[in-house]
Amino acid sequence: MGQGLAAESDASPTDIAAYYDAWAANDYDADVTSWGYDAPERVATMVAKRLQEQPGQVLDAGCGTGRVGAALQALSVKDVIGGDFTPASVEAARRRNVYRSVEHLDLNEQLGFDDNQFAAVVSVGVFSYLTDTSATITELLRITKPGGVVIFTQRTDLWAERDCTSLIDSFVAAGACSADISDPSPYLPGHTDFGTDIGIIYTTLTVQKS
């Protein structure tokens, strides 16, 4: 699994679920480690730092097999809920025993969480497969406390294709949040589809206090 991965962003949600179910049940963690994937650890460090300023519960939205949860636990962040679209990923994340709970979560739909529930919401390696970026960001901001953060990653090729800079500027202009957008970093440097051609951008949205 994992070869032809860059093209999966165009797949339907059903096909993506099937793809990741098969991958999560077999070699996912070994594969991404061999490709130099360090986004979960980098985001966990960002979250832990922000929680020092405003503690609270964390949602790992699109938790996959639980790599972000494991990285957060290693930093003593333990009040974390996980959620993913694919059953095999949900089961793999539960087996790690690093979340308070792990549930089915469809980021293409409205989420079953209260307004202002989380101090931080993270979505790592997931936005590639979510074509309505505006709707997803709107929903993640809704469930985040004022002063809390939404941290997500996006591939550099899809960042440009989906005009994410202008989209985030519109949220900032509307007073919904402030934004910190990183420079591009390596994403999967050991993967033949990505290498040095496709990087990753880390975005931190801080929800405005009323």
C-alpha atoms as a printed R data frame, in Angstrom:
    type eleno elety resid chain resno       x      y      z
1   ATOM     1    CA   MET     A     1   0.000  0.000  0.000
2   ATOM     2    CA   GLY     A     2   0.913  3.663 -0.157
3   ATOM     3    CA   GLN     A     3   2.247  3.730 -3.682
4   ATOM     4    CA   GLY     A     4   0.296  6.129 -5.880
5   ATOM     5    CA   LEU     A     5  -0.573  7.919 -2.637
6   ATOM     6    CA   ALA     A     6  -0.447 11.443 -4.069
7   ATOM     7    CA   ALA     A     7  -3.324 10.676 -6.432
8   ATOM     8    CA   GLU     A     8  -5.631  9.489 -3.652
9   ATOM     9    CA   SER     A     9  -6.743 13.073 -2.942
10  ATOM    10    CA   ASP     A    10  -9.077 12.747 -5.949
11  ATOM    11    CA   ALA     A    11 -10.744  9.566 -4.689
12  ATOM    12    CA   SER     A    12 -14.283  9.403 -3.356
13  ATOM    13    CA   PRO     A    13 -14.798  9.148  0.425
14  ATOM    14    CA   THR     A    14 -15.852  5.512  0.011
15  ATOM    15    CA   ASP     A    15 -12.718  4.667 -1.967
16  ATOM    16    CA   ILE     A    16 -10.507  6.537  0.500
17  ATOM    17    CA   ALA     A    17 -12.048  4.599  3.384
18  ATOM    18    CA   ALA     A    18 -11.410  1.288  1.635
19  ATOM    19    CA   TYR     A    19  -7.840  2.306  0.761
20  ATOM    20    CA   TYR     A    20  -6.977  3.324  4.317
21  ATOM    21    CA   ASP     A    21  -8.809  0.394  5.885
22  ATOM    22    CA   ALA     A    22  -6.574 -2.000  3.974
23  ATOM    23    CA   TRP     A    23  -3.447  0.045  4.672
24  ATOM    24    CA   ALA     A    24  -4.140  0.610  8.394
25  ATOM    25    CA   ALA     A    25  -4.698 -3.106  8.879
26  ATOM    26    CA   ASN     A    26  -1.269 -3.914  7.442
27  ATOM    27    CA   ASP     A    27   1.803 -1.723  6.967
28  ATOM    28    CA   TYR     A    28   0.708  1.910  7.467
29  ATOM    29    CA   ASP     A    29   2.898  2.808 10.456
30  ATOM    30    CA   ALA     A    30   5.969  1.047  9.072
31  ATOM    31    CA   ASP     A    31   5.488  2.638  5.649
32  ATOM    32    CA   VAL     A    32   5.113  6.249  6.788
33  ATOM    33    CA   THR     A    33   8.003  5.910  9.225
34  ATOM    34    CA   SER     A    34  10.244  4.660  6.435
35  ATOM    35    CA   TRP     A    35   9.248  7.680  4.322
36  ATOM    36    CA   GLY     A    36  10.339 10.162  7.003
37  ATOM    37    CA   TYR     A    37   6.862 11.266  8.101
38  ATOM    38    CA   ASP     A    38   7.188 13.455 11.205
39  ATOM    39    CA   ALA     A    39   4.076 15.671 11.004
40  ATOM    40    CA   PRO     A    40   2.333 13.993 13.995
41  ATOM    41    CA   GLU     A    41   5.259 14.698 16.302
42  ATOM    42    CA   ARG     A    42   5.642 18.267 15.055
43  ATOM    43    CA   VAL     A    43   1.954 19.037 15.539
44  ATOM    44    CA   ALA     A    44   1.923 17.420 18.980
45  ATOM    45    CA   THR     A    45   4.746 19.742 20.045
46  ATOM    46    CA   MET     A    46   2.789 22.742 18.750
47  ATOM    47    CA   VAL     A    47  -0.330 21.653 20.645
48  ATOM    48    CA   ALA     A    48   1.485 21.000 23.916
49  ATOM    49    CA   LYS     A    49   2.973 24.482 23.807
50  ATOM    50    CA   ARG     A    50  -0.410 26.114 23.204
51  ATOM    51    CA   LEU     A    51  -2.056 24.111 25.979
52  ATOM    52    CA   GLN     A    52   0.350 25.692 28.436
53  ATOM    53    CA   GLU     A    53  -1.404 28.985 27.657
54  ATOM    54    CA   GLN     A    54  -4.962 27.592 27.574
55  ATOM    55    CA   PRO     A    55  -5.427 24.039 28.902
56  ATOM    56    CA   GLY     A    56  -8.316 21.856 27.854
57  ATOM    57    CA   GLN     A    57  -9.424 18.887 25.819
58  ATOM    58    CA   VAL     A    58  -7.954 18.061 22.411
59  ATOM    59    CA   LEU     A    59  -9.685 16.539 19.385
60  ATOM    60    CA   ASP     A    60  -7.549 14.581 16.924
61  ATOM    61    CA   ALA     A    61  -9.809 14.900 13.886
62  ATOM    62    CA   GLY     A    62  -8.785 12.205 11.439
63  ATOM    63    CA   CYS     A    63  -6.581 10.367 13.896
64  ATOM    64    CA   GLY     A    64  -5.668  7.481 11.611
65  ATOM    65    CA   THR     A    65  -3.825  4.809 13.551
66  ATOM    66    CA   GLY     A    66  -3.172  7.195 16.436
67  ATOM    67    CA   ARG     A    67   0.268  8.632 15.789
68  ATOM    68    CA   VAL     A    68  -0.710 12.135 16.940
69  ATOM    69    CA   GLY     A    69  -2.292 10.715 20.079
70  ATOM    70    CA   ALA     A    70   0.866  8.763 20.877
71  ATOM    71    CA   ALA     A    71   3.013 11.849 20.338
72  ATOM    72    CA   LEU     A    72   0.722 13.914 22.589
73  ATOM    73    CA   GLN     A    73   0.814 11.277 25.317
74  ATOM    74    CA   ALA     A    74   4.617 11.325 25.169
75  ATOM    75    CA   LEU     A    75   4.362 15.058 25.938
76  ATOM    76    CA   SER     A    76   1.991 14.373 28.870
77  ATOM    77    CA   VAL     A    77  -1.106 15.572 26.997
78  ATOM    78    CA   LYS     A    78  -3.697 12.954 27.901
79  ATOM    79    CA   ASP     A    79  -7.152 14.531 27.583
80  ATOM    80    CA   VAL     A    80  -7.487 13.675 23.895
81  ATOM    81    CA   ILE     A    81 -10.409 12.357 21.838
82  ATOM    82    CA   GLY     A    82  -9.694 10.646 18.541
83  ATOM    83    CA   GLY     A    83 -11.917 10.185 15.533
84  ATOM    84    CA   ASP     A    84 -11.508  8.763 12.053
85  ATOM    85    CA   PHE     A    85 -13.570  7.887  8.996
86  ATOM    86    CA   THR     A    86 -12.270  4.349  8.472
87  ATOM    87    CA   PRO     A    87 -13.146  1.430 10.783
88  ATOM    88    CA   ALA     A    88  -9.684 -0.151 10.630
89  ATOM    89    CA   SER     A    89  -8.049  3.133 11.658
90  ATOM    90    CA   VAL     A    90 -10.494  3.556 14.541
91  ATOM    91    CA   GLU     A    91  -9.642  0.079 15.812
92  ATOM    92    CA   ALA     A    92  -5.897  0.635 15.386
93  ATOM    93    CA   ALA     A    93  -6.103  3.945 17.271
94  ATOM    94    CA   ARG     A    94  -8.071  2.312 20.090
95  ATOM    95    CA   ARG     A    95  -5.413 -0.377 20.432
96  ATOM    96    CA   ARG     A    96  -2.769  2.286 21.114
97  ATOM    97    CA   ASN     A    97  -4.641  3.231 24.296
98  ATOM    98    CA   VAL     A    98  -3.639  6.898 24.027
99  ATOM    99    CA   TYR     A    99  -7.125  8.448 23.677
100 ATOM   100    CA   ARG     A   100  -9.990  8.859 26.116
101 ATOM   101    CA   SER     A   101 -12.171  7.549 23.289
102 ATOM   102    CA   VAL     A   102 -11.959  6.949 19.557
103 ATOM   103    CA   GLU     A   103 -15.091  7.207 17.446
104 ATOM   104    CA   HIS     A   104 -16.175  7.264 13.824
105 ATOM   105    CA   LEU     A   105 -15.771 10.817 12.517
106 ATOM   106    CA   ASP     A   106 -16.717 12.143  9.080
107 ATOM   107    CA   LEU     A   107 -15.134 15.529  8.438
108 ATOM   108    CA   ASN     A   108 -17.325 15.952  5.381
109 ATOM   109    CA   GLU     A   109 -20.312 16.355  7.722
110 ATOM   110    CA   GLN     A   110 -21.310 18.416 10.743
111 ATOM   111    CA   LEU     A   111 -19.628 16.981 13.817
112 ATOM   112    CA   GLY     A   112 -21.471 15.840 16.916
113 ATOM   113    CA   PHE     A   113 -19.592 18.116 19.305
114 ATOM   114    CA   ASP     A   114 -20.716 21.201 21.183
115 ATOM   115    CA   ASP     A   115 -19.743 24.734 20.241
116 ATOM   116    CA   ASN     A   116 -16.546 25.853 21.988
117 ATOM   117    CA   GLN     A   117 -15.808 22.353 23.283
118 ATOM   118    CA   PHE     A   118 -12.092 21.906 22.623
119 ATOM   119    CA   ALA     A   119  -8.981 23.862 23.552
120 ATOM   120    CA   ALA     A   120  -7.296 22.463 20.462
121 ATOM   121    CA   VAL     A   121  -8.408 20.608 17.351
122 ATOM   122    CA   VAL     A   122  -5.778 19.003 15.136
123 ATOM   123    CA   SER     A   123  -6.127 17.450 11.711
124 ATOM   124    CA   VAL     A   124  -2.889 15.984 10.396
125 ATOM   125    CA   GLY     A   125  -2.618 14.524  6.897
126 ATOM   126    CA   VAL     A   126  -6.383 14.713  6.402
127 ATOM   127    CA   PHE     A   127  -7.154 17.910  4.470
128 ATOM   128    CA   SER     A   128  -5.792 16.341  1.278
129 ATOM   129    CA   TYR     A   129  -9.000 14.297  1.147
130 ATOM   130    CA   LEU     A   130 -11.457 17.054  2.115
131 ATOM   131    CA   THR     A   131 -12.390 19.049 -0.962
132 ATOM   132    CA   ASP     A   132 -14.646 21.594  0.764
133 ATOM   133    CA   THR     A   133 -11.884 23.215  2.790
134 ATOM   134    CA   SER     A   134 -14.025 26.181  3.801
135 ATOM   135    CA   ALA     A   135 -16.787 24.010  5.275
136 ATOM   136    CA   THR     A   136 -14.292 21.875  7.192
137 ATOM   137    CA   ILE     A   137 -12.486 24.866  8.689
138 ATOM   138    CA   THR     A   138 -15.821 26.464  9.628
139 ATOM   139    CA   GLU     A   139 -16.856 23.332 11.500
140 ATOM   140    CA   LEU     A   140 -13.531 22.935 13.295
141 ATOM   141    CA   LEU     A   141 -13.597 26.581 14.382
142 ATOM   142    CA   ARG     A   142 -17.136 26.096 15.686
143 ATOM   143    CA   ILE     A   143 -16.122 23.377 18.131
144 ATOM   144    CA   THR     A   144 -12.998 25.215 19.347
145 ATOM   145    CA   LYS     A   145 -13.019 27.509 22.368
146 ATOM   146    CA   PRO     A   146 -12.269 31.219 21.997
147 ATOM   147    CA   GLY     A   147  -8.527 31.514 22.357
148 ATOM   148    CA   GLY     A   148  -8.131 27.871 21.340
149 ATOM   149    CA   VAL     A   149  -6.448 26.621 18.199
150 ATOM   150    CA   VAL     A   150  -7.191 24.614 15.086
151 ATOM   151    CA   ILE     A   151  -3.991 23.163 13.651
152 ATOM   152    CA   PHE     A   152  -4.068 21.396 10.299
153 ATOM   153    CA   THR     A   153  -1.674 20.335  7.573
154 ATOM   154    CA   GLN     A   154  -2.015 20.518  3.821
155 ATOM   155    CA   ARG     A   155   0.185 19.407  0.946
156 ATOM   156    CA   THR     A   156   1.884 22.216 -0.960
157 ATOM   157    CA   ASP     A   157   0.425 21.171 -4.308
158 ATOM   158    CA   LEU     A   158  -3.129 21.101 -2.975
159 ATOM   159    CA   TRP     A   159  -2.570 24.303 -0.995
160 ATOM   160    CA   ALA     A   160  -2.054 26.133 -4.255
161 ATOM   161    CA   GLU     A   161  -4.707 24.201 -6.182
162 ATOM   162    CA   ARG     A   162  -7.384 24.944 -3.573
163 ATOM   163    CA   ASP     A   163  -6.258 28.552 -3.026
164 ATOM   164    CA   CYS     A   164  -5.884 28.036  0.711
165 ATOM   165    CA   THR     A   165  -4.093 31.344  1.302
166 ATOM   166    CA   SER     A   166  -7.058 33.374  0.050
167 ATOM   167    CA   LEU     A   167  -9.489 31.138  1.917
168 ATOM   168    CA   ILE     A   168  -7.710 31.571  5.238
169 ATOM   169    CA   ASP     A   169  -7.391 35.310  4.594
170 ATOM   170    CA   SER     A   170 -11.184 35.418  4.315
171 ATOM   171    CA   PHE     A   171 -11.629 33.807  7.749
172 ATOM   172    CA   VAL     A   172  -9.174 36.273  9.259
173 ATOM   173    CA   ALA     A   173 -10.869 39.227  7.547
174 ATOM   174    CA   ALA     A   174 -14.231 38.072  8.918
175 ATOM   175    CA   GLY     A   175 -12.824 38.136 12.452
176 ATOM   176    CA   ALA     A   176 -13.201 34.395 13.005
177 ATOM   177    CA   CYS     A   177  -9.561 33.751 13.808
178 ATOM   178    CA   SER     A   178  -5.989 34.820 13.423
179 ATOM   179    CA   ALA     A   179  -3.666 32.650 11.369
180 ATOM   180    CA   ASP     A   180  -0.051 31.496 11.447
181 ATOM   181    CA   ILE     A   181   0.976 29.723  8.241
182 ATOM   182    CA   SER     A   182   4.326 27.956  8.121
183 ATOM   183    CA   ASP     A   183   6.807 27.859  5.290
184 ATOM   184    CA   PRO     A   184   6.733 24.572  3.351
185 ATOM   185    CA   SER     A   185   8.503 21.650  5.017
186 ATOM   186    CA   PRO     A   186   9.298 18.113  3.832
187 ATOM   187    CA   TYR     A   187   6.254 15.845  3.969
188 ATOM   188    CA   LEU     A   188   7.167 12.306  2.884
189 ATOM   189    CA   PRO     A   189  10.738 12.818  1.679
190 ATOM   190    CA   GLY     A   190  11.378  9.088  1.263
191 ATOM   191    CA   HIS     A   191   8.265  8.451 -0.866
192 ATOM   192    CA   THR     A   192   8.684  8.322 -4.644
193 ATOM   193    CA   ASP     A   193   5.489 10.332 -5.289
194 ATOM   194    CA   PHE     A   194   6.485 13.138 -2.926
195 ATOM   195    CA   GLY     A   195  10.240 13.388 -2.389
196 ATOM   196    CA   THR     A   196  11.257 17.049 -2.554
197 ATOM   197    CA   ASP     A   197   8.463 17.958 -4.986
198 ATOM   198    CA   ILE     A   198   5.484 17.916 -2.596
199 ATOM   199    CA   GLY     A   199   5.908 19.419  0.854
200 ATOM   200    CA   ILE     A   200   3.608 20.214  3.744
201 ATOM   201    CA   ILE     A   201   2.285 23.451  5.237
202 ATOM   202    CA   TYR     A   202   1.276 23.745  8.891
203 ATOM   203    CA   THR     A   203  -1.533 26.195  9.678
204 ATOM   204    CA   THR     A   204  -2.522 27.367 13.151
205 ATOM   205    CA   LEU     A   205  -5.828 29.204 13.468
206 ATOM   206    CA   THR     A   206  -6.459 30.886 16.828
207 ATOM   207    CA   VAL     A   207 -10.159 31.403 17.473
208 ATOM   208    CA   GLN     A   208 -10.942 35.022 18.279
209 ATOM   209    CA   LYS     A   209 -12.168 35.834 21.757
210 ATOM   210    CA   SER     A   210 -15.479 37.696 21.816
